[in-house]
Amino acid sequence: MKRSDANPKPKSHRAAVLSCIHGNIEALEAVYDDVRDAGVDEIICLGDLVGYGPYPNEVIRFIQKHNIPTVRGCWDQAIGERHEDCGCKFATEEDAEFGKMVFGWTLRRVTGKNRRFLAELPFGVVRSNTPAGAQVYVHGSPRSSSEYLTETTHELLLFERAAAAECDVLICGHTHIPFARTIEGTLSVRDAPGIRPRRRARSVKLQTKLIINAGSVGEPRDGRSESSYVVFDSESGKVEIRRVAYDVAKTAEAMLDRGLPEPLADRLLHGNELAEKDMDQACAC
């Protein structure tokens, strides 16, 4: 992962974290305006700049113009490296058809220069010298850009992902649903059956981990059409989930005008999944 430790001493720091833009320039512009009013020190983007939305090149140019540090999402990698598909697992055959169609549409329209930009994005970013401890920013998880970490993911798995990345704060996206969850407590460890001599159960105190999901700027899927992003204050530890309204109907109309599937435009209008999916899958866009 890319490390950024330019300042030798910890300092108060407010970071705006955006994720899952998905070719929605209207939403990105509205969120950027809101970010400028939020009093932040830094903006970080967790990837998936393209896919589903009608303006992939415009979103990439916006990110470049404003020099927003960005990590590589699963769609970014697939389009940047010219894969045959996004590598996603879909809940229904209909979803898979839509996904295949949109992937081909996006691949044909993203310019060669922009594909190279997507392919060269880093997997993750590390901020190690902060009052909150080490922070790791990734798209899905430190294990894979396609892994879902949700609010209902088992706490031991969340703890393991953060511990394996050697961070105190793990900040991700990919699910399109924002949340903040603190993992703390003790773990009871017992010897496996058959081991002699057996020792008493031992309690191991877990080092507190904070897991943050930034939600989605361009395609929220939690029943609300407004964009979501988070502001994290590394000194206070406060996580603020911010919602930003934008002209959703205008983007949905642009999707239809450019030949994208109507059910995807309808999903954008209502902020819902097309079908229920298993969020514990390692790869499920």
Buried (B, 14 or more C-beta within 10 A) or exposed (E): BEEBEEEEEBEEBBBBBBBBBBBBBBBBBBBBEBBEEBEBEBBBBBBBBBBBBBBBBBBBBBBEEEEBBBBBBBBBBBBBEEBEEBBBBBBEEEBBEBBBBBBEBBBEBBEEEBBEBBBEBBBBBBBBBBEBBBBBBBBBBBBBBBBBBBBEBEBEBBBBBBBEBEBBBBBBBBBBBBBBBBBEEEEEEEEEEEEEEEEEEEEEEBEBBBBBBBBBBBBBBBEBBBBBBBBBBBEEBEBEBBBBEBEBEEBBEBBBEEEBBEEBBBBBBBBBBBEEBEBEBEBBB
